Amino acid sequence: MKQRLLMMVIMVCMLSIGTKVHAQTVNLDTAINSAVDAVYSKLKIGSKIAILNISSSSTRMSNYIIEELTSVFINQQLITVVDRSQLIPIQQEMNLQASSEISGSSAQAIGKRLGVQFVITGSFEPVADYYRFRVRVIDVQTAAILLTHSTNVQNDKVVASLMGMTLVGSDNVSNISGNENPFIGTWKNSNGQTITFNANLTVTSMGQKMTYTYSGKIATIDFMGSKATATIENDGKLSWYGGTWNKELGSGGGGNSSTDYQDFTPIQRWQTWAFNTMLPGIGSYLIMKDNEGCAIQVIAATVGLGFTVGGVMHRLIGLENVATSYKDKIKESSTGYIDKDKKEEMEREIAAVESLSTFLMVCGGVILAGDFIYNIVRSNTYHKPRPKLKLTSINDPTAWNLVVIPSNEGIEQVSLSYTMRF
């Protein structure tokens, strides 16, 4: 019977593709005040305490929570709090930081040196799409934990800022349907944190799930009701919330090499411009594989040179023909010179030749100048095309992942996911 119930639950979850339980959350200040109230419920009025540390991946967040806890305790004047200036030399001596974990024995030793009765430690860690704020009260004499208090904190703009995620303002861009999405995949920074963009226009980072739109190499992320920007740099890296991330290539499915996902370097762009200057289009063709840019420069250079050379040749040949014609007329004349009318006619012919040749040379010069400017712009702005994604088949059993999370009362959650490799 239990096996049948299990199979029914799994089938239902396959259809719904997983479930999710949302934890009740509060903002950070409310969580801090809740922690203070919990501490008061365990300690006597007049007790002497020291706030040792709040472990977190962000030192700024740790310092903020410690300062806020201290301020609330001091303002209520019910408990004596040791100033942090007395704690810093001890932490430095023991090579401890306010944002790192402190063991129970270390907390007890620090408390005794400070002459306090109780010490407070805690943590601030990401869980799913929110953060878990924990506070512990330790008795210095016995090292016993008197209180453990936990609160779920919502990941709002204040928390994002304190965790080092500086929102970058941007114009709201809309998704261009049919565009190949350059963001799809997982990006990883130097600290090992990852950001994953998927084809459903959602992005996940540190347990946070957001939506995004993209246009070219700029994505606008809807972060807790605010707009943030992610951009793919020329070197193929992703900049998001002030951090730089590298692309992690998926395994299997005929993945592409990392160089396929990196844009042209400044040296490659400079080389392209130099080669194109010497021989129009050759740099674009050999270095950037830019057939369109190569064709435009070759055509422009050919037409420009054609007009310029044609103008010069027309002037030389035209003036020579006019001169030869009138030399012949002078020889044929009995007086040895030409009359006024013929002279004016010659001047008109010379002016016509010079006018047309000047026009041709000016047109050629303008076209060549435009080709030179186009070479500069194209060499600096053309981006390497991204390769087509090679997706795994939906029939591939290794692409599916089924997770059953049990509880004391039976199955608590079943999740079925599909991994797209490229």
VEXDREN-2710 file (C-alpha; in Angstrom, 1 decimal):
% VEXDREN-2710
k/r/px/py/pz
1/MET/0.0/0.0/0.0
2/LYS/2.8/2.4/0.9
3/GLN/4.6/1.6/-2.3
4/ARG/1.5/2.4/-4.4
5/LEU/1.1/5.7/-2.5
6/LEU/4.7/6.5/-3.2
7/MET/4.3/5.9/-6.9
8/MET/1.1/8.0/-7.0
9/VAL/2.9/10.9/-5.4
10/ILE/5.8/10.6/-7.8
11/MET/3.5/10.6/-10.8
12/VAL/1.7/13.7/-9.5
13/CYS/5.0/15.4/-9.0
14/MET/6.2/14.5/-12.5
15/LEU/3.1/16.3/-13.9
16/SER/3.6/19.4/-11.6
17/ILE/7.4/19.3/-11.9
18/GLY/8.0/19.7/-8.2
19/THR/6.5/21.7/-5.3
20/LYS/7.9/24.4/-3.1
21/VAL/7.1/25.5/0.4
22/HIS/7.6/29.2/1.1
23/ALA/8.9/30.1/4.5
24/GLN/7.5/33.1/6.3
25/THR/10.0/35.9/6.3
26/VAL/10.5/39.3/7.9
27/ASN/12.8/42.2/7.1
28/LEU/16.2/42.4/8.7
29/ASP/15.4/45.1/11.3
30/THR/12.4/43.1/12.5
31/ALA/14.6/40.0/12.8
32/ILE/17.1/41.9/14.9
33/ASN/14.5/43.2/17.3
34/SER/13.0/39.7/17.6
35/ALA/16.4/38.4/18.5
36/VAL/16.8/41.0/21.2
37/ASP/13.4/40.1/22.7
38/ALA/14.4/36.5/22.8
39/VAL/17.6/37.3/24.6
40/TYR/15.7/39.4/27.2
41/SER/13.4/36.4/27.9
42/LYS/16.4/34.4/29.1
43/LEU/18.7/36.9/30.8
44/LYS/18.2/38.9/34.0
45/ILE/18.1/42.7/34.0
46/GLY/21.6/44.0/34.6
47/SER/23.4/41.1/33.0
48/LYS/26.7/41.8/31.3
49/ILE/27.1/40.5/27.7
50/ALA/29.4/40.7/24.8
51/ILE/28.4/40.3/21.1
52/LEU/31.2/38.3/19.7
53/ASN/30.4/37.5/16.0
54/ILE/27.7/37.0/13.4
55/SER/29.2/34.7/10.8
56/SER/28.3/35.7/7.2
57/SER/29.8/35.7/3.7
58/SER/29.7/39.5/3.9
59/THR/31.7/41.3/6.5
60/ARG/29.5/44.4/6.0
61/MET/26.4/42.4/6.9
62/SER/28.1/41.0/10.0
63/ASN/29.2/44.4/11.2
64/TYR/25.7/45.8/10.5
65/ILE/23.9/43.2/12.6
66/ILE/26.4/43.5/15.5
67/GLU/26.1/47.2/15.6
68/GLU/22.3/47.1/15.4
69/LEU/22.1/44.5/18.2
70/THR/24.4/46.6/20.3
71/SER/22.4/49.8/19.7
72/VAL/19.1/48.2/20.6
73/PHE/20.5/46.7/23.9
74/ILE/22.1/50.0/24.8
75/ASN/19.0/52.1/24.1
76/GLN/16.8/49.9/26.2
77/GLN/19.3/50.1/29.1
78/LEU/18.3/46.7/30.6
79/ILE/21.6/44.9/29.8
80/THR/25.2/46.0/29.8
81/VAL/27.0/45.5/26.6
82/VAL/30.8/45.5/26.4
83/ASP/32.1/47.9/23.8
84/ARG/33.5/46.3/20.6
85/SER/36.8/48.2/21.0
86/GLN/37.6/45.9/24.0
87/LEU/36.8/42.9/21.8
88/ILE/38.9/43.7/18.7
89/PRO/42.4/43.2/20.3
90/ILE/41.3/39.8/21.6
91/GLN/40.0/38.8/18.2
92/GLN/43.2/39.9/16.6
93/GLU/45.2/38.0/19.1
94/MET/43.2/34.9/18.5
95/ASN/43.1/35.5/14.7
96/LEU/39.3/35.7/14.7
97/GLN/36.9/37.9/12.6
98/ALA/33.5/39.2/13.3
99/SER/32.2/37.5/10.2
100/SER/33.7/34.0/10.9
101/GLU/32.6/31.1/12.9
102/ILE/33.7/31.0/16.6
103/SER/33.7/27.7/18.5
104/GLY/32.0/27.3/21.9
105/SER/35.4/27.0/23.7
106/SER/36.7/30.1/22.0
107/ALA/33.5/32.0/22.9
108/GLN/33.9/31.0/26.5
109/ALA/37.6/32.0/26.6
110/ILE/36.9/35.4/25.1
111/GLY/34.0/35.9/27.5
112/LYS/36.1/35.2/30.6
113/ARG/38.8/37.6/29.4
114/LEU/36.2/40.3/28.9
115/GLY/34.7/39.7/32.3
116/VAL/31.1/39.1/31.0
117/GLN/28.5/36.6/32.1
118/PHE/27.1/35.8/28.7
119/VAL/28.3/36.0/25.1
120/ILE/26.2/36.2/21.9
121/THR/27.2/34.5/18.6
122/GLY/25.2/34.0/15.5
123/SER/25.0/33.5/11.8
124/PHE/23.4/34.9/8.7
125/GLU/23.2/32.4/5.8
126/PRO/21.2/32.0/2.5
127/VAL/18.5/29.4/2.5
128/ALA/16.5/29.0/-0.8
129/ASP/15.2/32.5/-1.7
130/TYR/15.7/34.0/1.8
131/TYR/18.2/34.1/4.6
132/ARG/18.3/32.4/8.0
133/PHE/19.4/34.6/11.0
134/ARG/20.4/32.6/14.1
135/VAL/21.5/33.9/17.5
136/ARG/22.9/31.9/20.3
137/VAL/23.5/32.9/24.0
138/ILE/26.3/31.1/25.8
139/ASP/26.9/31.0/29.5
140/VAL/30.6/31.9/30.0
141/GLN/30.9/30.0/33.3
142/THR/29.5/26.7/32.1
143/ALA/29.8/27.1/28.2
144/ALA/26.1/25.9/28.1
145/ILE/23.9/27.3/25.3
146/LEU/21.0/29.1/27.0
147/LEU/19.2/30.2/23.9
148/THR/19.0/29.5/20.2
149/HIS/16.8/31.8/18.2
150/SER/16.2/31.7/14.4
151/THR/14.4/34.0/12.1
152/ASN/13.8/33.9/8.3
153/VAL/14.8/37.2/6.7
154/GLN/13.5/38.3/3.3
155/ASN/16.0/39.1/0.6
156/ASP/15.1/42.7/0.0
157/LYS/17.1/45.6/-1.3
158/VAL/18.7/46.3/2.1
159/VAL/19.9/42.8/2.5
160/ALA/21.2/42.7/-1.1
161/SER/23.2/45.8/-0.5
162/LEU/24.7/44.6/2.8
163/MET/25.6/41.3/1.2
164/GLY/27.6/43.2/-1.4
165/MET/25.1/43.0/-4.3
166/THR/25.1/46.6/-5.5
167/LEU/22.1/47.1/-7.9
168/VAL/23.1/48.7/-11.2
169/GLY/20.5/51.1/-12.7
170/SER/19.4/50.4/-16.2
171/ASP/16.9/51.1/-18.9
172/ASN/14.3/48.4/-19.0
173/VAL/14.9/46.3/-22.1
174/SER/12.5/43.8/-23.6
175/ASN/13.1/40.3/-24.8
176/ILE/13.7/40.0/-28.5
177/SER/11.9/36.8/-29.5
178/GLY/13.9/34.7/-31.9
179/ASN/17.3/36.1/-30.7
180/GLU/19.7/33.4/-29.5
181/ASN/20.0/34.0/-25.8
182/PRO/23.7/34.5/-24.9
183/PHE/23.0/34.3/-21.1
184/ILE/21.8/30.7/-20.9
185/GLY/24.0/28.6/-18.7
186/THR/25.7/28.8/-15.4
187/TRP/28.2/31.5/-14.5
188/LYS/30.7/31.3/-11.6
189/ASN/32.7/34.0/-9.8
190/SER/36.1/33.8/-8.0
191/ASN/34.4/33.0/-4.7
192/GLY/32.7/29.9/-6.2
193/GLN/29.2/31.5/-6.2
194/THR/27.1/30.8/-9.3
195/ILE/24.4/32.4/-11.3
196/THR/22.2/30.3/-13.6
197/PHE/20.2/31.7/-16.5
198/ASN/17.7/29.4/-18.2
199/ALA/15.6/29.5/-21.4
200/ASN/12.4/30.2/-19.4
201/LEU/13.8/33.7/-18.6
202/THR/14.5/33.0/-14.9
203/VAL/17.8/33.4/-13.1
204/THR/18.9/31.7/-9.9
205/SER/21.7/33.0/-7.6
206/MET/22.5/32.0/-4.0
207/GLY/19.0/30.5/-3.7
208/GLN/17.3/33.6/-5.1
209/LYS/15.0/33.1/-8.1
210/MET/14.3/36.1/-10.3
211/THR/13.1/36.8/-13.8
212/TYR/14.9/38.6/-16.6
213/THR/14.6/40.0/-20.1
214/TYR/17.4/40.4/-22.5
215/SER/18.4/42.3/-25.6
216/GLY/21.7/41.4/-27.2
217/LYS/24.3/41.2/-24.5
218/ILE/22.3/43.2/-21.9
219/ALA/19.8/41.6/-19.5
220/THR/17.5/43.4/-17.1
221/ILE/16.8/41.4/-14.0
222/ASP/13.7/42.0/-11.9
223/PHE/15.3/41.9/-8.4
224/MET/12.6/42.2/-5.7
225/GLY/10.7/44.8/-7.7
226/SER/13.8/46.7/-8.7
227/LYS/15.7/46.6/-12.0
228/ALA/19.3/45.4/-12.1
229/THR/21.6/44.9/-15.1
230/ALA/23.7/42.0/-16.3
231/THR/26.1/42.6/-19.2
232/ILE/28.3/40.2/-21.1
233/GLU/31.7/41.9/-21.5
234/ASN/33.9/41.7/-24.6
235/ASP/36.1/39.1/-22.9
236/GLY/33.1/36.8/-22.5
237/LYS/32.6/37.4/-18.8
238/LEU/29.4/38.4/-17.1
239/SER/29.2/41.5/-14.9
240/TRP/26.2/41.4/-12.5
241/TYR/25.7/43.2/-9.2
242/GLY/29.2/44.6/-9.4
243/GLY/30.8/41.2/-9.7
244/THR/32.5/39.4/-12.6
245/TRP/31.5/35.8/-13.5
246/ASN/33.0/33.2/-15.9
247/LYS/30.9/30.8/-17.9
248/GLU/30.8/27.2/-16.7
249/LEU/30.4/24.9/-19.6
250/GLY/28.0/21.9/-19.3
251/SER/29.3/18.4/-19.7
252/GLY/28.0/16.0/-22.3
253/GLY/25.8/16.8/-25.3
254/GLY/28.8/17.9/-27.4
255/GLY/29.7/21.0/-25.4
256/ASN/31.7/23.8/-27.0
257/SER/35.2/24.9/-26.0
258/SER/35.5/27.9/-23.7
259/THR/37.1/30.0/-26.5
260/ASP/33.8/29.9/-28.4
261/TYR/32.2/31.9/-25.6
262/GLN/34.9/34.6/-25.4
263/ASP/34.7/37.8/-27.4
264/PHE/37.6/39.2/-29.3
265/THR/40.5/40.6/-27.2
266/PRO/41.8/44.2/-27.6
267/ILE/44.9/42.9/-29.3
268/GLN/42.8/41.0/-31.9
269/ARG/40.7/44.1/-32.6
270/TRP/43.9/46.2/-33.1
271/GLN/45.4/43.6/-35.4
272/THR/42.1/43.5/-37.4
273/TRP/42.2/47.3/-37.8
274/ALA/45.9/47.3/-38.8
275/PHE/45.5/44.5/-41.4
276/ASN/42.3/46.2/-42.8
277/THR/44.2/49.4/-43.2
278/MET/47.0/47.8/-45.2
279/LEU/44.6/45.6/-47.3
280/PRO/40.8/46.4/-46.8
281/GLY/38.9/43.4/-45.4
282/ILE/41.8/41.0/-44.9
283/GLY/41.9/41.5/-41.1
284/SER/38.1/41.0/-40.8
285/TYR/38.3/37.9/-42.9
286/LEU/41.4/36.3/-41.3
287/ILE/41.0/37.3/-37.6
288/MET/37.4/37.9/-36.9
289/LYS/35.9/35.7/-39.6
290/ASP/33.6/38.6/-40.3
291/ASN/32.5/38.0/-43.9
292/GLU/30.0/40.9/-43.9
293/GLY/32.6/43.4/-42.7
294/CYS/35.1/42.1/-45.1
295/ALA/32.8/42.3/-48.1
296/ILE/31.7/45.9/-47.2
297/GLN/35.3/47.1/-46.9
298/VAL/36.4/45.4/-50.1
299/ILE/33.5/46.9/-52.1
300/ALA/34.0/50.3/-50.5
301/ALA/37.7/50.3/-51.2
302/THR/37.3/49.1/-54.7
303/VAL/34.7/51.7/-55.6
304/GLY/36.6/54.5/-53.8
305/LEU/39.8/53.7/-55.6
306/GLY/38.0/53.3/-58.8
307/PHE/36.5/56.8/-58.6
308/THR/39.8/58.3/-57.5
309/VAL/41.9/56.7/-60.2
310/GLY/39.2/57.3/-62.7
311/GLY/39.2/61.0/-61.9
312/VAL/43.0/61.3/-62.2
313/MET/43.1/59.4/-65.4
314/HIS/40.2/61.4/-66.9
315/ARG/42.0/64.6/-66.1
316/LEU/45.3/63.5/-67.6
317/ILE/43.8/61.9/-70.7
318/GLY/41.2/64.6/-71.2
319/LEU/43.6/67.5/-71.0
320/GLU/46.0/65.7/-73.2
321/ASN/43.3/65.2/-75.8
322/VAL/42.2/68.9/-75.7
323/ALA/45.8/70.0/-76.1
324/THR/46.4/67.7/-79.0
325/SER/43.3/68.8/-80.7
326/TYR/44.1/72.4/-80.6
327/LYS/47.7/71.9/-81.6
328/ASP/46.4/70.3/-84.7
329/LYS/44.1/73.2/-85.3
330/ILE/47.0/75.6/-84.9
331/LYS/49.0/73.7/-87.5
332/GLU/46.1/73.8/-89.9
333/SER/45.6/77.6/-89.4
334/SER/47.2/79.8/-92.0
335/THR/47.9/82.5/-89.4
336/GLY/49.6/80.1/-86.9
337/TYR/47.2/80.8/-84.1
338/ILE/43.5/80.2/-83.2
339/ASP/40.8/82.8/-83.1
340/LYS/39.0/84.0/-80.0
341/ASP/36.0/81.7/-80.5
342/LYS/38.1/78.6/-80.7
343/LYS/40.1/79.7/-77.7
344/GLU/37.0/80.1/-75.6
345/GLU/35.8/76.7/-76.9
346/MET/39.1/75.1/-75.7
347/GLU/38.8/76.7/-72.3
348/ARG/35.3/75.3/-71.9
349/GLU/36.5/71.8/-72.8
350/ILE/39.3/72.1/-70.3
351/ALA/36.9/73.3/-67.6
352/ALA/34.6/70.4/-68.3
353/VAL/37.4/67.9/-68.1
354/GLU/38.6/69.4/-64.8
355/SER/35.1/69.6/-63.3
356/LEU/34.3/65.9/-64.0
357/SER/37.7/64.7/-62.8
358/THR/37.4/66.7/-59.6
359/PHE/34.0/65.3/-59.0
360/LEU/35.2/61.7/-59.4
361/MET/38.2/62.2/-57.2
362/VAL/36.1/63.9/-54.4
363/CYS/33.6/61.0/-54.5
364/GLY/36.5/58.5/-54.4
365/GLY/38.0/60.3/-51.4
366/VAL/34.7/60.4/-49.5
367/ILE/34.2/56.7/-50.1
368/LEU/37.7/55.8/-48.9
369/ALA/37.4/58.0/-45.9
370/GLY/34.1/56.3/-45.0
371/ASP/35.8/52.9/-45.5
372/PHE/38.6/54.0/-43.1
373/ILE/36.0/55.1/-40.4
374/TYR/34.0/51.9/-40.9
375/ASN/37.2/49.9/-40.3
376/ILE/37.7/51.6/-37.0
377/VAL/34.1/51.2/-35.8
378/ARG/33.7/47.6/-37.1
379/SER/37.0/46.4/-35.6
380/ASN/36.0/47.8/-32.2
381/THR/32.3/46.9/-32.1
382/TYR/32.0/43.5/-33.9
383/HIS/31.4/40.6/-31.5
384/LYS/32.2/37.0/-32.0
385/PRO/29.0/35.1/-32.9
386/ARG/28.0/32.5/-30.2
387/PRO/27.8/28.9/-31.4
388/LYS/24.5/27.1/-31.7
389/LEU/23.5/25.2/-28.6
390/LYS/23.8/21.5/-28.8
391/LEU/21.0/20.3/-26.5
392/THR/20.6/16.9/-25.0
393/SER/17.6/14.9/-26.0
394/ILE/14.5/14.8/-23.7
395/ASN/14.7/11.0/-24.0
396/ASP/18.2/11.0/-22.4
397/PRO/17.7/9.3/-19.0
398/THR/20.8/11.0/-17.5
399/ALA/19.2/14.4/-18.1
400/TRP/16.4/13.7/-15.6
401/ASN/16.9/14.0/-11.8
402/LEU/14.3/12.7/-9.3
403/VAL/14.7/13.7/-5.7
404/VAL/12.4/12.3/-2.9
405/ILE/12.8/14.1/0.5
406/PRO/11.3/12.0/3.3
407/SER/10.1/13.1/6.7
408/ASN/9.0/11.3/9.9
409/GLU/5.4/11.2/8.7
410/GLY/6.1/10.1/5.1
411/ILE/7.1/11.8/1.9
412/GLU/7.4/15.6/2.4
413/GLN/8.5/16.6/-1.1
414/VAL/9.2/15.1/-4.5
415/SER/11.1/17.1/-7.2
416/LEU/11.7/16.2/-10.8
417/SER/14.1/18.3/-12.8
418/TYR/15.5/18.2/-16.3
419/THR/19.1/19.3/-17.0
420/MET/19.9/20.9/-20.4
421/ARG/23.5/20.4/-21.3
422/PHE/25.3/22.3/-24.0
END
